Amino acid sequence: MTGNQLPESGALADLADRVKVLEIALLTALAQQTKQQRDDFLQSFTLRIAADESVIRHTADPLTWKERLAPHAKKLTDTLRSA
């Protein structure tokens, strides 16, 4: 088996669960805001993601962003755009 087919360790599974809970909490909180507040958040969030992605892309381990964080950021921005 390759490294990508191994099950996640308990620590990674725990972290994934925590990220999921934070996503749910954030989306719930954002649902309580006005459309303008959500749009403002989305614009600021998108700018910060772009800045972090630019920095991380030039580090020794650029896969961390693409494999772990980018899918969550994309899910959040897609959800906000469709709201």
C-alpha positions as CSV (number, residue, x, y, z in Angstrom):
1,M,0.0,0.0,0.0
2,T,1.1,3.5,-0.7
3,G,1.2,6.2,1.9
4,N,-2.0,7.7,0.5
5,Q,-4.0,4.5,1.1
6,L,-3.1,4.1,4.8
7,P,-5.9,5.1,7.2
8,E,-5.4,8.4,9.0
9,S,-3.9,8.2,12.5
10,G,-6.0,8.9,15.5
11,A,-4.5,12.4,15.8
12,L,-5.3,13.2,12.1
13,A,-8.8,11.8,12.4
14,D,-9.4,13.9,15.6
15,L,-8.1,17.0,13.8
16,A,-10.4,16.3,10.8
17,D,-13.4,16.1,13.2
18,R,-12.4,19.4,14.8
19,V,-12.2,21.1,11.4
20,K,-15.6,19.7,10.5
21,V,-17.1,21.1,13.7
22,L,-15.5,24.5,13.1
23,E,-16.9,24.5,9.5
24,I,-20.4,23.8,10.8
25,A,-20.1,26.5,13.5
26,L,-18.7,29.1,11.0
27,L,-21.4,28.4,8.4
28,T,-24.1,28.6,11.1
29,A,-22.8,31.9,12.4
30,L,-22.5,33.3,8.9
31,A,-26.1,32.3,8.1
32,Q,-27.2,34.7,10.9
33,Q,-25.5,37.6,9.1
34,T,-27.0,39.9,6.5
35,K,-26.1,39.3,2.8
36,Q,-23.8,42.3,2.8
37,Q,-21.9,41.0,5.9
38,R,-21.5,37.6,4.3
39,D,-20.3,39.2,1.1
40,D,-17.8,41.3,3.1
41,F,-16.6,38.2,4.9
42,L,-16.2,36.3,1.6
43,Q,-14.2,39.1,0.1
44,S,-11.8,39.4,3.0
45,F,-11.6,35.6,3.4
46,T,-10.7,35.2,-0.3
47,L,-7.9,37.8,-0.1
48,R,-6.4,36.1,3.0
49,I,-6.6,32.7,1.4
50,A,-4.8,34.0,-1.7
51,A,-2.1,35.6,0.5
52,D,-1.5,32.5,2.6
53,E,-1.5,30.3,-0.5
54,S,1.1,32.4,-2.1
55,V,3.4,32.2,1.0
56,I,2.8,28.5,1.5
57,R,3.5,27.7,-2.1
58,H,7.1,28.8,-1.6
59,T,7.8,26.8,1.5
60,A,9.5,23.4,1.8
61,D,6.2,21.5,2.2
62,P,3.7,23.1,-0.3
63,L,1.5,20.0,-0.2
64,T,0.1,20.9,3.2
65,W,-2.0,23.7,1.8
66,K,-3.3,21.7,-1.2
67,E,-4.0,18.5,0.6
68,R,-5.4,19.7,3.9
69,L,-6.6,23.3,3.8
70,A,-7.6,24.2,0.2
71,P,-10.6,21.8,0.1
72,H,-12.0,23.3,3.3
73,A,-11.5,26.8,2.0
74,K,-13.1,26.0,-1.3
75,K,-16.1,24.3,0.4
76,L,-16.6,27.4,2.5
77,T,-16.3,29.9,-0.3
78,D,-18.6,27.8,-2.6
79,T,-21.2,27.7,0.2
80,L,-21.0,31.4,0.8
81,R,-21.4,32.2,-2.9
82,S,-24.5,30.1,-3.2
83,A,-26.1,31.6,-0.1
